[in-house]
């Protein structure tokens, strides 16, 4: 029994190390989302931080400020959703088969 527990602890420690490596790798990966047919582009990192926002010069019109703001919000939300999915997919690869389906543990 003692050997089984030690093996399980080693597996958990290995999983933690792999998760830390994956999380560090995600920080270096990005996703891009667009709104308004590409006039607004938001880039988010895998650790769910906005890296950049690009706005097409043709849409910068002071009279349409609110419209532009709405497009920025839409692009940012899409980018963050994509970053979340990328993170979940990568972390899911590590925990596949280890965590029973339907058991929602944050970060896994």
C-alpha positions in Angstrom: 0.0 0.0 0.0 2.9 2.3 0.9 4.4 2.0 -2.6 1.1 2.7 -4.3 0.7 5.9 -2.3 4.2 7.0 -3.2 3.6 6.3 -6.8 0.4 8.3 -6.7 2.2 11.2 -5.1 5.0 11.0 -7.8 2.3 11.1 -10.5 0.6 14.2 -8.9 4.0 15.9 -8.6 4.8 15.1 -12.2 1.3 16.4 -13.2 1.9 19.7 -11.3 5.3 20.2 -13.0 3.7 19.5 -16.4 0.9 22.0 -15.6 3.4 24.7 -14.6 5.3 24.1 -17.9 2.0 24.3 -19.9 0.9 27.4 -18.2 4.3 29.1 -18.8 4.0 28.0 -22.5 0.5 29.4 -22.7 1.8 32.8 -21.7 3.9 32.8 -24.9 1.0 31.8 -27.2 -1.6 34.2 -28.5 -5.0 34.2 -30.2 -6.5 36.9 -32.3 -10.2 37.8 -32.5 -11.8 40.3 -34.8 -15.0 42.4 -34.7 -16.7 44.5 -37.3 -15.4 42.4 -40.2 -11.8 42.8 -39.1 -11.8 46.6 -38.4 -11.0 45.8 -34.8 -8.5 43.1 -33.8 -7.7 42.0 -30.3 -4.8 39.8 -29.4 -4.8 37.8 -26.1 -2.2 35.6 -24.6 -2.8 32.1 -23.3 -2.8 33.4 -19.8 -5.8 35.6 -20.7 -4.2 39.0 -20.9 -4.8 41.4 -23.8 -1.6 41.9 -25.7 -2.7 44.4 -28.3 -5.6 46.0 -30.0 -5.6 47.2 -33.6 -8.1 49.6 -35.0 -8.3 50.3 -38.8 -7.6 54.0 -39.4 -10.6 54.2 -41.7 -13.1 53.7 -38.8 -11.7 56.4 -36.5 -14.5 58.9 -36.6 -15.3 61.1 -33.5 -19.0 61.0 -34.4 -19.0 57.2 -34.1 -17.1 56.9 -30.8 -19.7 54.6 -29.1 -19.9 52.3 -32.1 -16.1 51.9 -32.1 -16.1 51.3 -28.3 -18.7 48.5 -28.8 -16.5 46.9 -31.5 -13.5 47.0 -29.2 -15.4 45.3 -26.4 -16.7 42.6 -28.8 -13.2 41.9 -30.1 -11.6 41.8 -26.6 -14.3 39.4 -25.3 -13.9 37.1 -28.3 -10.1 37.1 -27.8 -10.4 36.3 -24.1 -12.9 33.5 -24.9 -10.5 32.1 -27.4 -7.6 32.3 -24.9 -9.7 30.5 -22.3 -10.5 27.7 -24.7 -6.9 27.4 -25.7 -5.9 27.2 -22.0 -8.6 24.6 -21.3 -7.6 22.5 -24.3 -3.9 22.5 -23.3 -4.6 21.7 -19.6 -7.1 19.1 -20.6 -4.4 17.2 -22.5 -2.5 16.8 -19.2 -5.4 15.7 -17.1 -7.2 13.5 -19.6 -8.2 10.3 -18.0 -7.1 11.5 -14.5 -10.2 13.5 -13.6 -13.6 11.9 -13.9 -15.9 13.6 -16.5 -18.3 16.1 -15.1 -16.0 16.9 -12.1 -15.3 20.6 -12.7 -12.1 21.5 -10.9 -11.0 25.1 -11.6 -7.7 25.1 -13.6 -8.2 21.6 -14.9 
